[in-house]
Amino acid sequence: MDERRQHKRHAFSATAEVVDMSTGARLSTRAADLNQGGCYLDMMNPLPIGSSVRISISSHDVELRCTGVVRDSQPGMGMGVAFTDLDDAQKAIIEGWIEKLRSPASLPPPTPLEKAKPSATPEQREDLAAKLIDLLHKKGLLTSNEVASLLRDRVL
């Protein structure tokens, strides 16, 4: 398959909203694989190739609003969108994001969600595993034979 991209892709993750210009349908999604010419939008039900869209992408307290056209559509995965009619300000936003992606040191360090907890004792882990096995059995996800096998083989 021939490579059609004109720009290098950069791993990217940001919230996005897409509006199908023909129907007005609004779709919330996640933008990925950003480059100067477009991005990839993760979604289960992407629009057909050739669809005109309005895109709003938010990352690092900056929002890009532009138009685009669907160039690739993969049901269950997402769609590739080529940006159209970008002005200098929009191009600068994209270039700023790409620059941050190139130099991760410029991003603030991630904040820990919580302090590290001490490890559970083997007895605590075994008790938790037994509770999980029981719960899976009650929900019908494990048969009685599977439960007996797990407990007998000490796969805890």
QUIDAUR-V7230 format. One line per field, one symbol per residue. psi: psi as a letter, one per 30 degrees, with the letter a starting at -180 (. if undefined). burial: 1 if it has 24 or more other ideal C-beta (glycine too) atoms within 12 Angstrom, else 0. A space follows every 10 residues. Layout:
psi=???
burial=???
This chain:
psi=kkjfkflkkk kkklklkkkj fffgkkkkak kliklffalk jkkeilllkf kklkkjkkkh gkkkklllkk fkkjkfeakk kkkkhkleee eeeeeeeeee eeifffkkkk kkellkklkl leeeeeeeee eeeeeeeefg fkleeeeeee eeghi.
burial=0000000001 0101111111 0000001011 1111111111 1110011000 1111111010 0001111111 1110000111 1110000001 0011001101 1000000000 0000000000 0000000000 0010000000 0000001000 000000
